[in-house]
Amino acid sequence: MEELSNTNSLLQAALDNHEKHLSDQLADLDGRETSLTERINKLNKTKADTANDNGNVDASPDALIEINAGGKQIVAKRSTLTQLKDTMLEALFSGRWEKRLQRDKNGRIFLDVNSACFQAIVDYLNEMTISSEDNPPDCPSVDDENKHILQTQMELFGLCGSGVDSKIVKDRDHVTLLHEWLGEEDQDGELHLLYRYTRDRKKDSAFHGDFHSKCNDKECTIVIIETTCE
């Protein structure tokens, strides 16, 4: 009986210690939650104060934004310009920095950018508003002379991050992997999209004819095929 009593005492002590440990952990978590809540509230207040000082807290997504892009007037809805969240473009036209944006003499937002390239970006955003997620529009495109400028603008605004204008190579991780593979063969260099089936195939023509017309006599080409499983 004494041995059983001692065992029960040990078990009770272990249970008490376990409950105390759990209680201490819960108290610690409650303290951390309170601290995080206070920090979030402080950040939200700072964000609200910043918006009041620098922006328009009542900015409407349906408002038309007039932009002087390198001397060309472009008009677009705020919701169109801000649909890609967490990008520089979204931050610029969200209204949070409305009072800080540079304007021309007519009150239009002034951007010192290539007008043709920025128009291509706005056209792309307009297409996005009427496209489904399963069939997104092609990345913006311009003539060969302005392609490098367009790519710089897209990177600045946080659009089409891969820089390859591809629907299969969709992010920088894919591009990095391609460069690694090419580097192993001492063939690395700048990537350019030569042929996309949905973009370059001519109606009623054979696939191989369209493909070879775009890709023949080009050095170091890569063919990337995306398979689908039904």
mmCIF file of the C-alpha atoms, coordinates in Angstrom:
data_MODEL
# 
_entry.id   MODEL 
# 
loop_
_atom_site.group_PDB 
_atom_site.id 
_atom_site.type_symbol 
_atom_site.label_atom_id 
_atom_site.label_alt_id 
_atom_site.label_comp_id 
_atom_site.label_asym_id 
_atom_site.label_entity_id 
_atom_site.label_seq_id 
_atom_site.pdbx_PDB_ins_code 
_atom_site.Cartn_x 
_atom_site.Cartn_y 
_atom_site.Cartn_z 
_atom_site.occupancy 
_atom_site.B_iso_or_equiv 
_atom_site.pdbx_formal_charge 
_atom_site.auth_seq_id 
_atom_site.auth_comp_id 
_atom_site.auth_asym_id 
_atom_site.auth_atom_id 
_atom_site.pdbx_PDB_model_num 
ATOM 1   C CA . MET A 1 1   ? 0.000   0.000  0.000   1.00 0.00 ? 1   MET A CA 1 
ATOM 2   C CA . GLU A 1 2   ? 2.837   2.371  0.826   1.00 0.00 ? 2   GLU A CA 1 
ATOM 3   C CA . GLU A 1 3   ? 4.399   1.732  -2.580  1.00 0.00 ? 3   GLU A CA 1 
ATOM 4   C CA . LEU A 1 4   ? 1.067   2.471  -4.299  1.00 0.00 ? 4   LEU A CA 1 
ATOM 5   C CA . SER A 1 5   ? 0.707   5.657  -2.261  1.00 0.00 ? 5   SER A CA 1 
ATOM 6   C CA . ASN A 1 6   ? 4.195   6.783  -3.265  1.00 0.00 ? 6   ASN A CA 1 
ATOM 7   C CA . THR A 1 7   ? 3.448   6.042  -6.913  1.00 0.00 ? 7   THR A CA 1 
ATOM 8   C CA . ASN A 1 8   ? 0.234   8.063  -6.743  1.00 0.00 ? 8   ASN A CA 1 
ATOM 9   C CA . SER A 1 9   ? 2.119   10.933 -5.138  1.00 0.00 ? 9   SER A CA 1 
ATOM 10  C CA . LEU A 1 10  ? 4.722   10.873 -7.910  1.00 0.00 ? 10  LEU A CA 1 
ATOM 11  C CA . LEU A 1 11  ? 2.034   10.792 -10.581 1.00 0.00 ? 11  LEU A CA 1 
ATOM 12  C CA . GLN A 1 12  ? 0.188   13.680 -8.948  1.00 0.00 ? 12  GLN A CA 1 
ATOM 13  C CA . ALA A 1 13  ? 3.400   15.696 -8.692  1.00 0.00 ? 13  ALA A CA 1 
ATOM 14  C CA . ALA A 1 14  ? 4.144   15.012 -12.381 1.00 0.00 ? 14  ALA A CA 1 
ATOM 15  C CA . LEU A 1 15  ? 0.596   16.053 -13.309 1.00 0.00 ? 15  LEU A CA 1 
ATOM 16  C CA . ASP A 1 16  ? 0.871   19.231 -11.231 1.00 0.00 ? 16  ASP A CA 1 
ATOM 17  C CA . ASN A 1 17  ? 4.190   20.083 -12.905 1.00 0.00 ? 17  ASN A CA 1 
ATOM 18  C CA . HIS A 1 18  ? 2.726   19.423 -16.344 1.00 0.00 ? 18  HIS A CA 1 
ATOM 19  C CA . GLU A 1 19  ? -0.304  21.619 -15.654 1.00 0.00 ? 19  GLU A CA 1 
ATOM 20  C CA . LYS A 1 20  ? 1.942   24.382 -14.303 1.00 0.00 ? 20  LYS A CA 1 
ATOM 21  C CA . HIS A 1 21  ? 4.104   24.138 -17.431 1.00 0.00 ? 21  HIS A CA 1 
ATOM 22  C CA . LEU A 1 22  ? 1.019   24.386 -19.642 1.00 0.00 ? 22  LEU A CA 1 
ATOM 23  C CA . SER A 1 23  ? -0.279  27.299 -17.601 1.00 0.00 ? 23  SER A CA 1 
ATOM 24  C CA . ASP A 1 24  ? 3.057   29.120 -17.952 1.00 0.00 ? 24  ASP A CA 1 
ATOM 25  C CA . GLN A 1 25  ? 3.063   28.484 -21.724 1.00 0.00 ? 25  GLN A CA 1 
ATOM 26  C CA . LEU A 1 26  ? -0.495  29.782 -22.087 1.00 0.00 ? 26  LEU A CA 1 
ATOM 27  C CA . ALA A 1 27  ? 0.394   32.878 -20.093 1.00 0.00 ? 27  ALA A CA 1 
ATOM 28  C CA . ASP A 1 28  ? 3.440   33.423 -22.329 1.00 0.00 ? 28  ASP A CA 1 
ATOM 29  C CA . LEU A 1 29  ? 1.330   33.011 -25.477 1.00 0.00 ? 29  LEU A CA 1 
ATOM 30  C CA . ASP A 1 30  ? -1.299  35.403 -24.111 1.00 0.00 ? 30  ASP A CA 1 
ATOM 31  C CA . GLY A 1 31  ? 1.454   37.941 -23.446 1.00 0.00 ? 31  GLY A CA 1 
ATOM 32  C CA . ARG A 1 32  ? 2.832   37.553 -26.968 1.00 0.00 ? 32  ARG A CA 1 
ATOM 33  C CA . GLU A 1 33  ? -0.644  37.860 -28.475 1.00 0.00 ? 33  GLU A CA 1 
ATOM 34  C CA . THR A 1 34  ? -1.239  41.060 -26.524 1.00 0.00 ? 34  THR A CA 1 
ATOM 35  C CA . SER A 1 35  ? 2.127   42.430 -27.663 1.00 0.00 ? 35  SER A CA 1 
ATOM 36  C CA . LEU A 1 36  ? 1.430   41.541 -31.305 1.00 0.00 ? 36  LEU A CA 1 
ATOM 37  C CA . THR A 1 37  ? -2.037  43.079 -31.136 1.00 0.00 ? 37  THR A CA 1 
ATOM 38  C CA . GLU A 1 38  ? -0.553  46.298 -29.760 1.00 0.00 ? 38  GLU A CA 1 
ATOM 39  C CA . ARG A 1 39  ? 2.066   46.349 -32.522 1.00 0.00 ? 39  ARG A CA 1 
ATOM 40  C CA . ILE A 1 40  ? -0.560  45.718 -35.223 1.00 0.00 ? 40  ILE A CA 1 
ATOM 41  C CA . ASN A 1 41  ? -2.747  48.503 -33.838 1.00 0.00 ? 41  ASN A CA 1 
ATOM 42  C CA . LYS A 1 42  ? 0.259   50.811 -33.777 1.00 0.00 ? 42  LYS A CA 1 
ATOM 43  C CA . LEU A 1 43  ? 1.171   49.932 -37.364 1.00 0.00 ? 43  LEU A CA 1 
ATOM 44  C CA . ASN A 1 44  ? -2.432  50.437 -38.512 1.00 0.00 ? 44  ASN A CA 1 
ATOM 45  C CA . LYS A 1 45  ? -2.503  53.835 -36.815 1.00 0.00 ? 45  LYS A CA 1 
ATOM 46  C CA . THR A 1 46  ? 0.787   54.791 -38.452 1.00 0.00 ? 46  THR A CA 1 
ATOM 47  C CA . LYS A 1 47  ? -0.582  53.619 -41.802 1.00 0.00 ? 47  LYS A CA 1 
ATOM 48  C CA . ALA A 1 48  ? -3.766  55.642 -41.321 1.00 0.00 ? 48  ALA A CA 1 
ATOM 49  C CA . ASP A 1 49  ? -1.806  58.729 -40.245 1.00 0.00 ? 49  ASP A CA 1 
ATOM 50  C CA . THR A 1 50  ? 0.488   58.368 -43.261 1.00 0.00 ? 50  THR A CA 1 
ATOM 51  C CA . ALA A 1 51  ? -2.510  58.053 -45.578 1.00 0.00 ? 51  ALA A CA 1 
ATOM 52  C CA . ASN A 1 52  ? -4.072  61.168 -44.061 1.00 0.00 ? 52  ASN A CA 1 
ATOM 53  C CA . ASP A 1 53  ? -0.836  63.122 -44.435 1.00 0.00 ? 53  ASP A CA 1 
ATOM 54  C CA . ASN A 1 54  ? 0.168   61.944 -47.900 1.00 0.00 ? 54  ASN A CA 1 
ATOM 55  C CA . GLY A 1 55  ? -2.858  60.492 -49.626 1.00 0.00 ? 55  GLY A CA 1 
ATOM 56  C CA . ASN A 1 56  ? -6.564  60.429 -50.244 1.00 0.00 ? 56  ASN A CA 1 
ATOM 57  C CA . VAL A 1 57  ? -8.291  58.152 -47.727 1.00 0.00 ? 57  VAL A CA 1 
ATOM 58  C CA . ASP A 1 58  ? -11.525 58.370 -49.745 1.00 0.00 ? 58  ASP A CA 1 
ATOM 59  C CA . ALA A 1 59  ? -9.940  57.328 -53.054 1.00 0.00 ? 59  ALA A CA 1 
ATOM 60  C CA . SER A 1 60  ? -12.598 55.588 -55.124 1.00 0.00 ? 60  SER A CA 1 
ATOM 61  C CA . PRO A 1 61  ? -11.685 52.489 -57.165 1.00 0.00 ? 61  PRO A CA 1 
ATOM 62  C CA . ASP A 1 62  ? -14.056 53.749 -59.879 1.00 0.00 ? 62  ASP A CA 1 
ATOM 63  C CA . ALA A 1 63  ? -12.311 57.117 -60.181 1.00 0.00 ? 63  ALA A CA 1 
ATOM 64  C CA . LEU A 1 64  ? -10.676 57.943 -63.510 1.00 0.00 ? 64  LEU A CA 1 
ATOM 65  C CA . ILE A 1 65  ? -6.970  58.714 -63.180 1.00 0.00 ? 65  ILE A CA 1 
ATOM 66  C CA . GLU A 1 66  ? -5.450  61.153 -65.657 1.00 0.00 ? 66  GLU A CA 1 
ATOM 67  C CA . ILE A 1 67  ? -1.767  60.477 -66.287 1.00 0.00 ? 67  ILE A CA 1 
ATOM 68  C CA . ASN A 1 68  ? 0.823   62.422 -68.242 1.00 0.00 ? 68  ASN A CA 1 
ATOM 69  C CA . ALA A 1 69  ? 3.121   59.577 -69.283 1.00 0.00 ? 69  ALA A CA 1 
ATOM 70  C CA . GLY A 1 70  ? 6.138   61.121 -70.979 1.00 0.00 ? 70  GLY A CA 1 
ATOM 71  C CA . GLY A 1 71  ? 3.979   63.759 -72.627 1.00 0.00 ? 71  GLY A CA 1 
ATOM 72  C CA . LYS A 1 72  ? 1.077   61.494 -73.598 1.00 0.00 ? 72  LYS A CA 1 
ATOM 73  C CA . GLN A 1 73  ? -2.239  61.709 -71.781 1.00 0.00 ? 73  GLN A CA 1 
ATOM 74  C CA . ILE A 1 74  ? -3.517  58.339 -70.598 1.00 0.00 ? 74  ILE A CA 1 
ATOM 75  C CA . VAL A 1 75  ? -6.748  57.819 -68.663 1.00 0.00 ? 75  VAL A CA 1 
ATOM 76  C CA . ALA A 1 76  ? -7.604  54.663 -66.721 1.00 0.00 ? 76  ALA A CA 1 
ATOM 77  C CA . LYS A 1 77  ? -9.774  53.602 -63.788 1.00 0.00 ? 77  LYS A CA 1 
ATOM 78  C CA . ARG A 1 78  ? -8.026  53.402 -60.445 1.00 0.00 ? 78  ARG A CA 1 
ATOM 79  C CA . SER A 1 79  ? -9.236  49.804 -60.025 1.00 0.00 ? 79  SER A CA 1 
ATOM 80  C CA . THR A 1 80  ? -7.569  48.882 -63.325 1.00 0.00 ? 80  THR A CA 1 
ATOM 81  C CA . LEU A 1 81  ? -4.225  50.365 -62.316 1.00 0.00 ? 81  LEU A CA 1 
ATOM 82  C CA . THR A 1 82  ? -4.288  48.809 -58.834 1.00 0.00 ? 82  THR A CA 1 
ATOM 83  C CA . GLN A 1 83  ? -5.599  45.295 -59.551 1.00 0.00 ? 83  GLN A CA 1 
ATOM 84  C CA . LEU A 1 84  ? -2.148  43.684 -59.145 1.00 0.00 ? 84  LEU A CA 1 
ATOM 85  C CA . LYS A 1 85  ? -1.724  43.926 -55.392 1.00 0.00 ? 85  LYS A CA 1 
ATOM 86  C CA . ASP A 1 86  ? 1.604   44.433 -53.626 1.00 0.00 ? 86  ASP A CA 1 
ATOM 87  C CA . THR A 1 87  ? 3.208   45.948 -56.705 1.00 0.00 ? 87  THR A CA 1 
ATOM 88  C CA . MET A 1 88  ? 4.786   49.353 -57.151 1.00 0.00 ? 88  MET A CA 1 
ATOM 89  C CA . LEU A 1 89  ? 2.029   50.178 -59.634 1.00 0.00 ? 89  LEU A CA 1 
ATOM 90  C CA . GLU A 1 90  ? -0.675  49.402 -57.059 1.00 0.00 ? 90  GLU A CA 1 
ATOM 91  C CA . ALA A 1 91  ? 1.063   51.520 -54.412 1.00 0.00 ? 91  ALA A CA 1 
ATOM 92  C CA . LEU A 1 92  ? 1.531   54.422 -56.829 1.00 0.00 ? 92  LEU A CA 1 
ATOM 93  C CA . PHE A 1 93  ? -2.137  54.715 -57.809 1.00 0.00 ? 93  PHE A CA 1 
ATOM 94  C CA . SER A 1 94  ? -3.831  53.388 -54.663 1.00 0.00 ? 94  SER A CA 1 
ATOM 95  C CA . GLY A 1 95  ? -4.424  56.877 -53.338 1.00 0.00 ? 95  GLY A CA 1 
ATOM 96  C CA . ARG A 1 96  ? -2.122  56.377 -50.347 1.00 0.00 ? 96  ARG A CA 1 
ATOM 97  C CA . TRP A 1 97  ? 0.441   58.782 -51.832 1.00 0.00 ? 97  TRP A CA 1 
ATOM 98  C CA . GLU A 1 98  ? -1.947  60.996 -53.796 1.00 0.00 ? 98  GLU A CA 1 
ATOM 99  C CA . LYS A 1 99  ? -0.636  64.262 -52.325 1.00 0.00 ? 99  LYS A CA 1 
ATOM 100 C CA . ARG A 1 100 ? 2.995   63.369 -53.007 1.00 0.00 ? 100 ARG A CA 1 
ATOM 101 C CA . LEU A 1 101 ? 2.694   62.509 -56.690 1.00 0.00 ? 101 LEU A CA 1 
ATOM 102 C CA . GLN A 1 102 ? 4.258   64.908 -59.162 1.00 0.00 ? 102 GLN A CA 1 
ATOM 103 C CA . ARG A 1 103 ? 1.740   66.628 -61.436 1.00 0.00 ? 103 ARG A CA 1 
ATOM 104 C CA . ASP A 1 104 ? 1.858   68.655 -64.616 1.00 0.00 ? 104 ASP A CA 1 
ATOM 105 C CA . LYS A 1 105 ? 0.386   72.127 -65.035 1.00 0.00 ? 105 LYS A CA 1 
ATOM 106 C CA . ASN A 1 106 ? -3.030  70.610 -65.795 1.00 0.00 ? 106 ASN A CA 1 
ATOM 107 C CA . GLY A 1 107 ? -3.099  68.577 -62.596 1.00 0.00 ? 107 GLY A CA 1 
ATOM 108 C CA . ARG A 1 108 ? -2.438  65.215 -64.255 1.00 0.00 ? 108 ARG A CA 1 
ATOM 109 C CA . ILE A 1 109 ? -0.120  62.748 -62.523 1.00 0.00 ? 109 ILE A CA 1 
ATOM 110 C CA . PHE A 1 110 ? 3.225   63.057 -64.276 1.00 0.00 ? 110 PHE A CA 1 
ATOM 111 C CA . LEU A 1 111 ? 5.392   59.997 -64.944 1.00 0.00 ? 111 LEU A CA 1 
ATOM 112 C CA . ASP A 1 112 ? 8.754   60.447 -66.634 1.00 0.00 ? 112 ASP A CA 1 
ATOM 113 C CA . VAL A 1 113 ? 8.474   57.225 -68.637 1.00 0.00 ? 113 VAL A CA 1 
ATOM 114 C CA . ASN A 1 114 ? 8.381   56.083 -72.225 1.00 0.00 ? 114 ASN A CA 1 
ATOM 115 C CA . SER A 1 115 ? 4.784   56.756 -73.267 1.00 0.00 ? 115 SER A CA 1 
ATOM 116 C CA . ALA A 1 116 ? 4.475   53.843 -75.723 1.00 0.00 ? 116 ALA A CA 1 
ATOM 117 C CA . CYS A 1 117 ? 5.676   51.371 -73.107 1.00 0.00 ? 117 CYS A CA 1 
ATOM 118 C CA . PHE A 1 118 ? 3.404   52.700 -70.387 1.00 0.00 ? 118 PHE A CA 1 
ATOM 119 C CA . GLN A 1 119 ? 0.439   52.636 -72.792 1.00 0.00 ? 119 GLN A CA 1 
ATOM 120 C CA . ALA A 1 120 ? 1.245   48.971 -73.481 1.00 0.00 ? 120 ALA A CA 1 
ATOM 121 C CA . ILE A 1 121 ? 1.179   48.296 -69.738 1.00 0.00 ? 121 ILE A CA 1 
ATOM 122 C CA . VAL A 1 122 ? -2.186  50.030 -69.326 1.00 0.00 ? 122 VAL A CA 1 
ATOM 123 C CA . ASP A 1 123 ? -3.591  48.094 -72.301 1.00 0.00 ? 123 ASP A CA 1 
ATOM 124 C CA . TYR A 1 124 ? -2.391  44.894 -70.640 1.00 0.00 ? 124 TYR A CA 1 
ATOM 125 C CA . LEU A 1 125 ? -4.121  45.850 -67.384 1.00 0.00 ? 125 LEU A CA 1 
ATOM 126 C CA . ASN A 1 126 ? -7.327  46.645 -69.251 1.00 0.00 ? 126 ASN A CA 1 
ATOM 127 C CA . GLU A 1 127 ? -7.214  43.189 -70.833 1.00 0.00 ? 127 GLU A CA 1 
ATOM 128 C CA . MET A 1 128 ? -6.709  41.648 -67.421 1.00 0.00 ? 128 MET A CA 1 
ATOM 129 C CA . THR A 1 129 ? -9.992  43.118 -66.194 1.00 0.00 ? 129 THR A CA 1 
ATOM 130 C CA . ILE A 1 130 ? -11.930 41.211 -68.855 1.00 0.00 ? 130 ILE A CA 1 
ATOM 131 C CA . SER A 1 131 ? -9.833  38.012 -68.907 1.00 0.00 ? 131 SER A CA 1 
ATOM 132 C CA . SER A 1 132 ? -10.287 34.882 -66.840 1.00 0.00 ? 132 SER A CA 1 
ATOM 133 C CA . GLU A 1 133 ? -7.584  33.451 -64.590 1.00 0.00 ? 133 GLU A CA 1 
ATOM 134 C CA . ASP A 1 134 ? -7.396  30.403 -66.868 1.00 0.00 ? 134 ASP A CA 1 
ATOM 135 C CA . ASN A 1 135 ? -6.747  32.543 -69.922 1.00 0.00 ? 135 ASN A CA 1 
ATOM 136 C CA . PRO A 1 136 ? -4.730  35.594 -68.873 1.00 0.00 ? 136 PRO A CA 1 
ATOM 137 C CA . PRO A 1 137 ? -3.572  38.122 -71.481 1.00 0.00 ? 137 PRO A CA 1 
ATOM 138 C CA . ASP A 1 138 ? -0.086  38.099 -72.902 1.00 0.00 ? 138 ASP A CA 1 
ATOM 139 C CA . CYS A 1 139 ? 2.435   40.343 -71.191 1.00 0.00 ? 139 CYS A CA 1 
ATOM 140 C CA . PRO A 1 140 ? 2.739   43.844 -72.668 1.00 0.00 ? 140 PRO A CA 1 
ATOM 141 C CA . SER A 1 141 ? 4.602   44.081 -75.961 1.00 0.00 ? 141 SER A CA 1 
ATOM 142 C CA . VAL A 1 142 ? 6.081   46.883 -78.059 1.00 0.00 ? 142 VAL A CA 1 
ATOM 143 C CA . ASP A 1 143 ? 8.329   47.138 -81.091 1.00 0.00 ? 143 ASP A CA 1 
ATOM 144 C CA . ASP A 1 144 ? 11.860  45.773 -80.927 1.00 0.00 ? 144 ASP A CA 1 
ATOM 145 C CA . GLU A 1 145 ? 13.373  49.226 -80.419 1.00 0.00 ? 145 GLU A CA 1 
ATOM 146 C CA . ASN A 1 146 ? 11.497  49.730 -77.133 1.00 0.00 ? 146 ASN A CA 1 
ATOM 147 C CA . LYS A 1 147 ? 11.535  46.180 -75.749 1.00 0.00 ? 147 LYS A CA 1 
ATOM 148 C CA . HIS A 1 148 ? 14.358  46.800 -73.283 1.00 0.00 ? 148 HIS A CA 1 
ATOM 149 C CA . ILE A 1 149 ? 12.635  49.974 -72.066 1.00 0.00 ? 149 ILE A CA 1 
ATOM 150 C CA . LEU A 1 150 ? 9.374   48.087 -71.597 1.00 0.00 ? 150 LEU A CA 1 
ATOM 151 C CA . GLN A 1 151 ? 11.155  45.379 -69.613 1.00 0.00 ? 151 GLN A CA 1 
ATOM 152 C CA . THR A 1 152 ? 12.703  48.029 -67.351 1.00 0.00 ? 152 THR A CA 1 
ATOM 153 C CA . GLN A 1 153 ? 9.286   49.592 -66.752 1.00 0.00 ? 153 GLN A CA 1 
ATOM 154 C CA . MET A 1 154 ? 7.678   46.216 -66.034 1.00 0.00 ? 154 MET A CA 1 
ATOM 155 C CA . GLU A 1 155 ? 10.368  45.418 -63.483 1.00 0.00 ? 155 GLU A CA 1 
ATOM 156 C CA . LEU A 1 156 ? 9.971   48.873 -61.931 1.00 0.00 ? 156 LEU A CA 1 
ATOM 157 C CA . PHE A 1 157 ? 6.205   48.430 -61.559 1.00 0.00 ? 157 PHE A CA 1 
ATOM 158 C CA . GLY A 1 158 ? 6.442   44.754 -60.550 1.00 0.00 ? 158 GLY A CA 1 
ATOM 159 C CA . LEU A 1 159 ? 4.789   43.240 -63.642 1.00 0.00 ? 159 LEU A CA 1 
ATOM 160 C CA . CYS A 1 160 ? 5.524   40.031 -65.590 1.00 0.00 ? 160 CYS A CA 1 
ATOM 161 C CA . GLY A 1 161 ? 8.415   39.183 -63.307 1.00 0.00 ? 161 GLY A CA 1 
ATOM 162 C CA . SER A 1 162 ? 10.123  36.512 -65.372 1.00 0.00 ? 162 SER A CA 1 
ATOM 163 C CA . GLY A 1 163 ? 11.204  38.911 -68.095 1.00 0.00 ? 163 GLY A CA 1 
ATOM 164 C CA . VAL A 1 164 ? 10.764  36.201 -70.743 1.00 0.00 ? 164 VAL A CA 1 
ATOM 165 C CA . ASP A 1 165 ? 7.185   37.036 -71.809 1.00 0.00 ? 165 ASP A CA 1 
ATOM 166 C CA . SER A 1 166 ? 6.155   33.404 -71.395 1.00 0.00 ? 166 SER A CA 1 
ATOM 167 C CA . LYS A 1 167 ? 3.038   31.721 -70.013 1.00 0.00 ? 167 LYS A CA 1 
ATOM 168 C CA . ILE A 1 168 ? 5.011   28.595 -69.059 1.00 0.00 ? 168 ILE A CA 1 
ATOM 169 C CA . VAL A 1 169 ? 8.111   30.250 -67.600 1.00 0.00 ? 169 VAL A CA 1 
ATOM 170 C CA . LYS A 1 170 ? 6.079   32.212 -65.102 1.00 0.00 ? 170 LYS A CA 1 
ATOM 171 C CA . ASP A 1 171 ? 8.512   33.436 -62.448 1.00 0.00 ? 171 ASP A CA 1 
ATOM 172 C CA . ARG A 1 172 ? 12.137  34.221 -61.734 1.00 0.00 ? 172 ARG A CA 1 
ATOM 173 C CA . ASP A 1 173 ? 12.772  30.785 -60.205 1.00 0.00 ? 173 ASP A CA 1 
ATOM 174 C CA . HIS A 1 174 ? 12.035  29.217 -63.590 1.00 0.00 ? 174 HIS A CA 1 
ATOM 175 C CA . VAL A 1 175 ? 14.333  31.698 -65.314 1.00 0.00 ? 175 VAL A CA 1 
ATOM 176 C CA . THR A 1 176 ? 17.101  31.071 -62.780 1.00 0.00 ? 176 THR A CA 1 
ATOM 177 C CA . LEU A 1 177 ? 16.832  27.330 -63.397 1.00 0.00 ? 177 LEU A CA 1 
ATOM 178 C CA . LEU A 1 178 ? 17.077  27.823 -67.158 1.00 0.00 ? 178 LEU A CA 1 
ATOM 179 C CA . HIS A 1 179 ? 20.179  29.974 -66.739 1.00 0.00 ? 179 HIS A CA 1 
ATOM 180 C CA . GLU A 1 180 ? 21.732  27.291 -64.521 1.00 0.00 ? 180 GLU A CA 1 
ATOM 181 C CA . TRP A 1 181 ? 21.095  24.598 -67.148 1.00 0.00 ? 181 TRP A CA 1 
ATOM 182 C CA . LEU A 1 182 ? 22.473  26.785 -69.926 1.00 0.00 ? 182 LEU A CA 1 
ATOM 183 C CA . GLY A 1 183 ? 25.475  27.713 -67.798 1.00 0.00 ? 183 GLY A CA 1 
ATOM 184 C CA . GLU A 1 184 ? 26.355  24.044 -67.415 1.00 0.00 ? 184 GLU A CA 1 
ATOM 185 C CA . GLU A 1 185 ? 26.642  23.879 -71.215 1.00 0.00 ? 185 GLU A CA 1 
ATOM 186 C CA . ASP A 1 186 ? 28.492  27.236 -71.467 1.00 0.00 ? 186 ASP A CA 1 
ATOM 187 C CA . GLN A 1 187 ? 25.565  28.591 -73.483 1.00 0.00 ? 187 GLN A CA 1 
ATOM 188 C CA . ASP A 1 188 ? 24.039  31.064 -71.033 1.00 0.00 ? 188 ASP A CA 1 
ATOM 189 C CA . GLY A 1 189 ? 22.832  34.451 -72.215 1.00 0.00 ? 189 GLY A CA 1 
ATOM 190 C CA . GLU A 1 190 ? 19.806  36.741 -72.455 1.00 0.00 ? 190 GLU A CA 1 
ATOM 191 C CA . LEU A 1 191 ? 16.489  34.946 -72.995 1.00 0.00 ? 191 LEU A CA 1 
ATOM 192 C CA . HIS A 1 192 ? 13.956  36.000 -75.627 1.00 0.00 ? 192 HIS A CA 1 
ATOM 193 C CA . LEU A 1 193 ? 10.677  34.358 -76.563 1.00 0.00 ? 193 LEU A CA 1 
ATOM 194 C CA . LEU A 1 194 ? 10.735  33.398 -80.251 1.00 0.00 ? 194 LEU A CA 1 
ATOM 195 C CA . TYR A 1 195 ? 7.562   31.387 -80.627 1.00 0.00 ? 195 TYR A CA 1 
ATOM 196 C CA . ARG A 1 196 ? 4.392   30.820 -78.628 1.00 0.00 ? 196 ARG A CA 1 
ATOM 197 C CA . TYR A 1 197 ? 1.776   28.498 -80.117 1.00 0.00 ? 197 TYR A CA 1 
ATOM 198 C CA . THR A 1 198 ? -1.220  30.560 -78.956 1.00 0.00 ? 198 THR A CA 1 
ATOM 199 C CA . ARG A 1 199 ? 0.383   33.785 -80.148 1.00 0.00 ? 199 ARG A CA 1 
ATOM 200 C CA . ASP A 1 200 ? 2.301   32.925 -83.315 1.00 0.00 ? 200 ASP A CA 1 
ATOM 201 C CA . ARG A 1 201 ? 0.449   30.093 -85.021 1.00 0.00 ? 201 ARG A CA 1 
ATOM 202 C CA . LYS A 1 202 ? -1.257  31.344 -88.149 1.00 0.00 ? 202 LYS A CA 1 
ATOM 203 C CA . LYS A 1 203 ? -4.801  30.172 -88.801 1.00 0.00 ? 203 LYS A CA 1 
ATOM 204 C CA . ASP A 1 204 ? -5.089  27.171 -91.118 1.00 0.00 ? 204 ASP A CA 1 
ATOM 205 C CA . SER A 1 205 ? -1.318  26.737 -91.309 1.00 0.00 ? 205 SER A CA 1 
ATOM 206 C CA . ALA A 1 206 ? 0.797   23.784 -90.197 1.00 0.00 ? 206 ALA A CA 1 
ATOM 207 C CA . PHE A 1 207 ? 2.376   24.043 -86.767 1.00 0.00 ? 207 PHE A CA 1 
ATOM 208 C CA . HIS A 1 208 ? 5.858   23.050 -87.952 1.00 0.00 ? 208 HIS A CA 1 
ATOM 209 C CA . GLY A 1 209 ? 5.831   25.741 -90.639 1.00 0.00 ? 209 GLY A CA 1 
ATOM 210 C CA . ASP A 1 210 ? 5.037   28.550 -88.187 1.00 0.00 ? 210 ASP A CA 1 
ATOM 211 C CA . PHE A 1 211 ? 7.532   27.188 -85.693 1.00 0.00 ? 211 PHE A CA 1 
ATOM 212 C CA . HIS A 1 212 ? 10.430  26.927 -88.140 1.00 0.00 ? 212 HIS A CA 1 
ATOM 213 C CA . SER A 1 213 ? 9.741   30.352 -89.619 1.00 0.00 ? 213 SER A CA 1 
ATOM 214 C CA . LYS A 1 214 ? 10.279  31.862 -86.159 1.00 0.00 ? 214 LYS A CA 1 
ATOM 215 C CA . CYS A 1 215 ? 13.052  29.639 -84.843 1.00 0.00 ? 215 CYS A CA 1 
ATOM 216 C CA . ASN A 1 216 ? 15.242  28.597 -87.769 1.00 0.00 ? 216 ASN A CA 1 
ATOM 217 C CA . ASP A 1 217 ? 18.743  30.106 -87.947 1.00 0.00 ? 217 ASP A CA 1 
ATOM 218 C CA . LYS A 1 218 ? 18.591  31.166 -84.281 1.00 0.00 ? 218 LYS A CA 1 
ATOM 219 C CA . GLU A 1 219 ? 21.438  30.117 -82.045 1.00 0.00 ? 219 GLU A CA 1 
ATOM 220 C CA . CYS A 1 220 ? 20.980  28.169 -78.805 1.00 0.00 ? 220 CYS A CA 1 
ATOM 221 C CA . THR A 1 221 ? 17.196  27.720 -78.834 1.00 0.00 ? 221 THR A CA 1 
ATOM 222 C CA . ILE A 1 222 ? 15.236  25.947 -76.110 1.00 0.00 ? 222 ILE A CA 1 
ATOM 223 C CA . VAL A 1 223 ? 11.849  24.323 -76.610 1.00 0.00 ? 223 VAL A CA 1 
ATOM 224 C CA . ILE A 1 224 ? 9.649   24.285 -73.494 1.00 0.00 ? 224 ILE A CA 1 
ATOM 225 C CA . ILE A 1 225 ? 6.459   22.230 -73.579 1.00 0.00 ? 225 ILE A CA 1 
ATOM 226 C CA . GLU A 1 226 ? 3.854   22.249 -70.811 1.00 0.00 ? 226 GLU A CA 1 
ATOM 227 C CA . THR A 1 227 ? 1.895   19.000 -70.492 1.00 0.00 ? 227 THR A CA 1 
ATOM 228 C CA . THR A 1 228 ? -1.590  18.763 -69.046 1.00 0.00 ? 228 THR A CA 1 
ATOM 229 C CA . CYS A 1 229 ? -3.301  15.785 -67.453 1.00 0.00 ? 229 CYS A CA 1 
ATOM 230 C CA . GLU A 1 230 ? -7.051  15.382 -67.676 1.00 0.00 ? 230 GLU A CA 1 
# 
